[in-house]
Amino acid sequence: MSIFEPNDTISNANDSGLSSPGDSAVLNGSIESITDVDLLKFQLDQGDVVTLNIEAQENGSSLDSILRVFDSTGNELAVNDDTPIPL
């Protein structure tokens, strides 16, 4: 699945296609500028677990990514900057 712009706010986040336990997806996109933000949405229920991987450096990119998880109203639930641990 490809990620497309605009997807810089919660209201226009791209749908990841993840909706059921056990679902998986590979999403491909590009960072357009150093200040670009790409948002994806998916539904989780209490107790659900999601694993997210950003593999830019494995693909030869120098991207220094930050992963943030928000609820539907924009409250930040978790953040990870280069730490390979579960959020």
DSSP file (Angstrom, degrees, kcal/mol; ACC not computed):
  #  RESIDUE AA STRUCTURE BP1 BP2  ACC     N-H-->O    O-->H-N    N-H-->O    O-->H-N    TCO  KAPPA ALPHA  PHI   PSI    X-CA   Y-CA   Z-CA
    1    1 A M              0   0    0      0, 0.0    27,-2.8     0, 0.0     2,-0.3   0.000 360.0 360.0 360.0 141.4    0.0    0.0    0.0
    2    2 A S  B     -a   28   0A   0     25,-0.2     2,-0.4    27,-0.0    27,-0.2  -0.770 360.0-135.1-100.6 143.9    1.3    3.5   -0.8
    3    3 A I        -     0   0    0     25,-3.1     2,-0.3    -2,-0.3    27,-0.2  -0.784  29.0-169.8 -92.0 137.9    1.2    6.5    1.5
    4    4 A F        -     0   0    0     -2,-0.4    10,-0.1     2,-0.1    25,-0.0  -0.937  18.0 -77.1-133.6 153.9    0.0    9.7   -0.2
    5    5 A E  S    S+     0   0    0     -2,-0.3     2,-0.1     1,-0.1    33,-0.0  -0.604  96.3  53.5 -87.3 152.5   -0.2   13.4    0.7
    6    6 A P  S    S+     0   0    0      0, 0.0    -2,-0.1     0, 0.0    -1,-0.1   0.487  70.3 121.3 -81.8 140.1   -1.9   15.2    2.3
    7    7 A N        +     0   0    0     30,-0.3    32,-2.4     6,-0.1     7,-0.2  -0.117  31.4 114.3-152.3  41.3   -1.5   13.2    5.4
    8    8 A D  S    S+     0   0    0     30,-0.2     2,-0.3     5,-0.1    30,-0.1   0.435  70.7  49.6 -99.3  -1.4    0.1   15.7    7.8
    9    9 A T  S >  S-     0   0    0     30,-0.1     3,-0.8     1,-0.1     4,-0.2  -0.904  86.0-112.1-132.8 162.5   -2.8   16.0   10.3
   10   10 A I  G >  S+     0   0    0     -2,-0.3     3,-1.2     1,-0.2    -1,-0.1   0.879 115.6  58.9 -60.8 -37.1   -4.9   13.5   12.2
   11   11 A S  G 3  S+     0   0    0      1,-0.2    -1,-0.2    -3,-0.0    61,-0.0   0.760 115.5  33.2 -68.1 -23.6   -8.0   14.5   10.2
   12   12 A N  G <  S+     0   0    0     -3,-0.8    -1,-0.2     2,-0.0    -2,-0.2   0.089  83.8 142.8-119.3  25.4   -6.3   13.5    6.9
   13   13 A A    <   -     0   0    0     -3,-1.2    27,-0.3    -4,-0.2     2,-0.2  -0.353  57.4-107.4 -60.8 141.9   -4.2   10.6    8.1
   14   14 A N  E     -b   40   0B   0     25,-2.3    27,-2.8    -7,-0.2     2,-0.4  -0.494  31.3-114.0 -70.4 139.5   -4.0    7.7    5.6
   15   15 A D  E     -b   41   0B   0     25,-0.2    27,-0.2    -2,-0.2    -1,-0.1  -0.646  20.2-154.7 -75.0 125.7   -5.9    4.6    6.5
   16   16 A S        -     0   0    0     25,-2.6    -1,-0.1    -2,-0.4    26,-0.1   0.675  30.3-123.9 -75.9 -17.7   -3.4    1.8    7.1
   17   17 A G        +     0   0    0     24,-0.3     2,-0.5     1,-0.3     7,-0.1   0.421  69.4 131.6  85.2  -2.0   -5.9   -0.9    6.2
   18   18 A L        +     0   0    0     23,-0.4    25,-1.0     1,-0.2    -1,-0.3  -0.745  11.3 136.2 -87.0 124.1   -5.4   -2.6    9.6
   19   19 A S        +     0   0    0     -2,-0.5    -1,-0.2     1,-0.3    23,-0.0   0.482  54.1  51.3-143.8 -11.1   -8.7   -3.4   11.4
   20   20 A S  S >  S-     0   0    0     24,-0.0     3,-2.2     0, 0.0    -1,-0.3  -0.965  88.9 -89.7-134.7 149.2   -8.5   -6.8   12.9
   21   21 A P  T 3  S+     0   0    0      0, 0.0     3,-0.1     0, 0.0    29,-0.1  -0.306 114.9  26.8 -53.5 135.9   -6.2   -8.7   15.3
   22   22 A G  T 3  S+     0   0    0      1,-0.3    -4,-0.0    -4,-0.0     2,-0.0   0.280  88.5 136.2  91.4 -10.5   -3.5  -10.5   13.2
   23   23 A D    <   -     0   0    0     -3,-2.2    -1,-0.3     1,-0.0     2,-0.3  -0.325  31.2-173.1 -64.5 152.0   -3.7   -8.1   10.3
   24   24 A S        -     0   0    0     -7,-0.1     2,-0.3    -3,-0.1    -1,-0.0  -0.978   6.3-179.0-142.8 157.9   -0.4   -6.9    8.7
   25   25 A A        -     0   0    0     -2,-0.3     2,-0.5     2,-0.0    -8,-0.1  -0.992  22.3-144.7-154.2 149.1    0.5   -4.4    6.1
   26   26 A V        -     0   0    0     -2,-0.3     2,-0.4   -10,-0.0    -2,-0.0  -0.988  24.6-166.4-114.5 121.3    3.6   -3.0    4.3
   27   27 A L        -     0   0    0     -2,-0.5     2,-0.4   -25,-0.0   -25,-0.2  -0.920   2.4-161.5-113.7 132.8    3.2    0.7    3.7
   28   28 A N  B     +a    2   0A   0    -27,-2.8   -25,-3.1    -2,-0.4     2,-0.3  -0.937  25.5 135.2-117.1 134.3    5.5    2.6    1.3
   29   29 A G        -     0   0    0     -2,-0.4     2,-0.3   -27,-0.2   -25,-0.1  -0.911  37.6-121.9-157.2-176.3    6.0    6.3    1.2
   30   30 A S        -     0   0    0     -2,-0.3     2,-0.6   -27,-0.2    -2,-0.0  -0.987  19.0-122.8-139.8 150.6    8.5    9.1    1.0
   31   31 A I        -     0   0    0     -2,-0.3     3,-0.1     1,-0.1     7,-0.0  -0.838  21.2-164.1 -91.7 120.0    9.5   12.0    3.1
   32   32 A E        -     0   0    0     -2,-0.6     2,-0.3     1,-0.1    -1,-0.1   0.793  66.8  -2.0 -79.4 -29.5    9.1   15.1    0.9
   33   33 A S  S >  S-     0   0    0      1,-0.0     3,-1.7     0, 0.0    -1,-0.1  -0.939  79.8 -93.3-152.7 171.6   11.2   17.5    3.1
   34   34 A I  T 3  S+     0   0    0     -2,-0.3    -2,-0.0     1,-0.3    -1,-0.0   0.733 126.5  45.9 -63.8 -21.7   13.0   17.6    6.4
   35   35 A T  T 3  S+     0   0    0      2,-0.1    -1,-0.3    -4,-0.0    -3,-0.0   0.333  84.6 130.5-101.8   5.9    9.9   18.9    8.1
   36   36 A D    <   -     0   0    0     -3,-1.7     2,-0.4     1,-0.0    -5,-0.0  -0.309  37.7-165.2 -64.6 142.1    7.5   16.4    6.5
   37   37 A V        -     0   0    0      2,-0.0     2,-0.5    -2,-0.0   -30,-0.3  -0.995   2.2-165.4-125.8 133.1    5.1   14.5    8.7
   38   38 A D        -     0   0    0     -2,-0.4     2,-0.4   -30,-0.1   -30,-0.2  -0.987   7.1-166.4-122.2 125.2    3.2   11.4    7.6
   39   39 A L        -     0   0    0    -32,-2.4   -25,-2.3    -2,-0.5     2,-0.3  -0.908   5.4-174.1-115.4 138.5    0.3   10.1    9.6
   40   40 A L  E     -b   14   0B   0     -2,-0.4     2,-0.4   -27,-0.3   -25,-0.2  -0.916  12.0-146.2-123.4 151.6   -1.5    6.7    9.4
   41   41 A K  E     +b   15   0B   0    -27,-2.8   -25,-2.6    -2,-0.3   -23,-0.4  -0.932  22.0 159.7-123.6 148.8   -4.6    5.6   11.2
   42   42 A F        -     0   0    0     -2,-0.4     2,-0.5   -27,-0.2   -23,-0.1  -0.969  35.7-113.7-156.7 157.0   -5.7    2.2   12.5
   43   43 A Q        +     0   0    0    -25,-1.0     2,-0.4    -2,-0.3    -2,-0.0  -0.827  31.3 178.5-100.7 128.8   -8.2    1.1   15.1
   44   44 A L        -     0   0    0     -2,-0.5     2,-0.3     4,-0.1     3,-0.0  -0.966  15.7-147.4-124.6 145.8   -7.1   -0.7   18.3
   45   45 A D    >   -     0   0    0     -2,-0.4     3,-2.7     1,-0.1    -2,-0.0  -0.737  46.2 -73.8-102.9 159.7   -9.2   -1.9   21.2
   46   46 A Q  T 3  S+     0   0    0     -2,-0.3    -1,-0.1     1,-0.3     3,-0.1  -0.286 123.6  21.2 -53.6 130.6   -8.0   -2.0   24.8
   47   47 A G  T 3  S+     0   0    0      1,-0.3    -1,-0.3    -3,-0.0     2,-0.0   0.194  92.0 130.3  93.2 -15.4   -5.5   -4.8   25.2
   48   48 A D    <   -     0   0    0     -3,-2.7     2,-0.4     1,-0.0    -1,-0.3  -0.357  46.0-147.1 -68.3 153.1   -4.6   -5.0   21.4
   49   49 A V        -     0   0    0     -3,-0.1     2,-0.4    -2,-0.0    -4,-0.0  -0.968  12.1-170.1-123.7 138.2   -0.9   -4.9   20.5
   50   50 A V        -     0   0    0     -2,-0.4     2,-0.5   -29,-0.1    -6,-0.0  -0.985   9.4-153.9-127.8 141.2    0.6   -3.3   17.4
   51   51 A T        -     0   0    0     -2,-0.4     2,-0.4    35,-0.1    -2,-0.0  -0.969  14.3-172.2-114.1 126.6    4.2   -3.6   16.1
   52   52 A L        -     0   0    0     -2,-0.5     2,-0.4     2,-0.0    15,-0.0  -0.970   3.1-173.6-122.1 132.3    5.5   -0.8   13.9
   53   53 A N        -     0   0    0     -2,-0.4     2,-0.6     2,-0.0    -2,-0.0  -0.986  12.4-160.9-125.1 134.2    8.8   -0.8   12.0
   54   54 A I        -     0   0    0     -2,-0.4     3,-0.2     1,-0.1     4,-0.1  -0.971  11.9-179.7-110.8 116.9   10.4    2.0   10.1
   55   55 A E     >  +     0   0    0     -2,-0.6     4,-0.8     1,-0.2     6,-0.2  -0.125  37.5 122.4-112.6  36.0   13.0    0.6    7.8
   56   56 A A  T >4>S+     0   0    0      1,-0.2     5,-2.4     2,-0.2     3,-0.9   0.930  77.0  47.5 -64.5 -46.7   14.3    3.6    6.0
   57   57 A Q  G >45S+     0   0    0      1,-0.3     3,-1.8    -3,-0.2    -1,-0.2   0.856 106.2  58.2 -67.2 -33.5   18.0    3.1    7.0
   58   58 A E  G 345S+     0   0    0      1,-0.3    -1,-0.3     2,-0.1    -2,-0.2   0.752 106.0  52.1 -64.2 -22.1   17.8   -0.6    6.0
   59   59 A N  G <<5S-     0   0    0     -3,-0.9    -1,-0.3    -4,-0.8    -2,-0.2   0.177 129.8 -94.8-100.0  16.2   16.9    0.7    2.5
   60   60 A G  T < 5S+     0   0    0     -3,-1.8    -3,-0.2     1,-0.3     2,-0.2   0.542  80.5 136.3  88.4   7.4   19.8    3.1    2.3
   61   61 A S      < -     0   0    0     -5,-2.4    -1,-0.3    -6,-0.2    -2,-0.1  -0.563  51.7-146.8 -87.1 152.3   18.1    6.3    3.6
   62   62 A S        +     0   0    0     -2,-0.2    -1,-0.1     2,-0.1    -5,-0.1   0.209  49.8 144.0 -96.9  13.4   19.6    8.7    6.1
   63   63 A L        -     0   0    0      1,-0.1     2,-0.8    -7,-0.1    -6,-0.2  -0.275  41.6-154.8 -56.1 131.7   16.2    9.4    7.6
   64   64 A D        -     0   0    0     -8,-0.1    -1,-0.1    -7,-0.0     2,-0.1  -0.832  27.5-165.5-106.6  89.0   16.2   10.0   11.3
   65   65 A S        -     0   0    0     -2,-0.8     2,-0.4   -11,-0.1    17,-0.2  -0.329  18.8-159.4 -81.9 156.2   12.6    9.0   12.1
   66   66 A I        -     0   0    0     15,-0.1     2,-0.5    -2,-0.1    15,-0.2  -0.998  11.1-151.3-129.8 131.3   10.5    9.6   15.2
   67   67 A L  E     +C   80   0C   0     13,-2.8    13,-2.7    -2,-0.4     2,-0.4  -0.909  17.1 177.9-107.3 125.9    7.5    7.4   15.8
   68   68 A R  E     -C   79   0C   0     -2,-0.5     2,-0.5    11,-0.2    11,-0.2  -0.970  16.1-152.5-126.7 143.5    4.5    8.8   17.7
   69   69 A V  E     -C   78   0C   0      9,-2.7     8,-3.6    -2,-0.4     9,-1.5  -0.970  18.2-178.1-117.0 128.3    1.2    7.2   18.6
   70   70 A F  E     -C   76   0C   0     -2,-0.5     6,-0.2     6,-0.3     2,-0.1  -0.848  24.2-123.2-120.1 155.6   -1.8    9.4   19.1
   71   71 A D    >   -     0   0    0      4,-2.2     3,-1.8    -2,-0.3     6,-0.0  -0.383  47.9 -87.8 -84.8 178.6   -5.4    8.8   20.0
   72   72 A S  T 3  S+     0   0    0      1,-0.3    -1,-0.1     2,-0.1    -2,-0.0   0.668 127.7  52.2 -66.4 -16.3   -8.2   10.0   17.7
   73   73 A T  T 3  S-     0   0    0      2,-0.1    -1,-0.3   -63,-0.0   -63,-0.0   0.408 123.0 -98.7 -99.9   2.1   -8.4   13.4   19.4
   74   74 A G  S <  S+     0   0    0     -3,-1.8     2,-0.4     1,-0.3    -2,-0.1   0.509  71.5 145.3  98.7   5.3   -4.7   14.1   19.1
   75   75 A N        -     0   0    0      1,-0.1    -4,-2.2     2,-0.0     2,-0.4  -0.649  52.2-122.4 -76.4 128.0   -3.4   13.1   22.6
   76   76 A E  E     +C   70   0C   0     -2,-0.4    -6,-0.3    -6,-0.2     3,-0.1  -0.581  32.7 176.0 -73.4 124.5    0.1   11.6   22.3
   77   77 A L  E     -     0   0C   0     -8,-3.6     2,-0.3    -2,-0.4    -7,-0.2   0.749  64.2  -3.2 -97.7 -31.7    0.1    8.1   23.8
   78   78 A A  E     -C   69   0C   0     -9,-1.5    -9,-2.7     2,-0.0    -1,-0.4  -0.988  55.3-163.1-159.5 155.1    3.7    7.0   23.1
   79   79 A V  E     -C   68   0C   0     -2,-0.3     2,-0.4   -11,-0.2   -11,-0.2  -0.995   3.8-173.6-143.4 144.0    6.8    8.2   21.4
   80   80 A N  E     -C   67   0C   0    -13,-2.7   -13,-2.8    -2,-0.3     2,-0.5  -0.972   5.0-178.3-141.6 124.7    9.9    6.4   20.2
   81   81 A D  S    S-     0   0    0     -2,-0.4   -15,-0.1   -15,-0.2    -2,-0.0  -0.825  78.0 -37.3-124.8  90.4   13.1    8.0   18.8
   82   82 A D  S    S+     0   0    0     -2,-0.5   -16,-0.1   -17,-0.2    -1,-0.0   0.683  98.7 127.1  72.7  21.6   15.6    5.3   17.8
   83   83 A T        -     0   0    0      2,-0.1     2,-2.3     1,-0.0    -1,-0.2  -0.940  53.5-147.1-111.5 115.8   14.9    2.9   20.7
   84   84 A P        +     0   0    0      0, 0.0    -4,-0.0     0, 0.0    -1,-0.0  -0.334  61.5 109.3 -80.4  61.4   14.2   -0.6   19.6
   85   85 A I  S    S-     0   0    0     -2,-2.3    -2,-0.1     1,-0.0     2,-0.0  -0.928  78.0 -88.6-129.9 156.3   11.7   -1.4   22.4
   86   86 A P              0   0    0      0, 0.0   -35,-0.1     0, 0.0    -1,-0.0  -0.341 360.0 360.0 -62.3 143.8    8.0   -1.8   22.5
   87   87 A L              0   0    0     -9,-0.1    -8,-0.1    -7,-0.0   -18,-0.1   0.445 360.0 360.0 -80.3 360.0    6.0    1.4   22.9
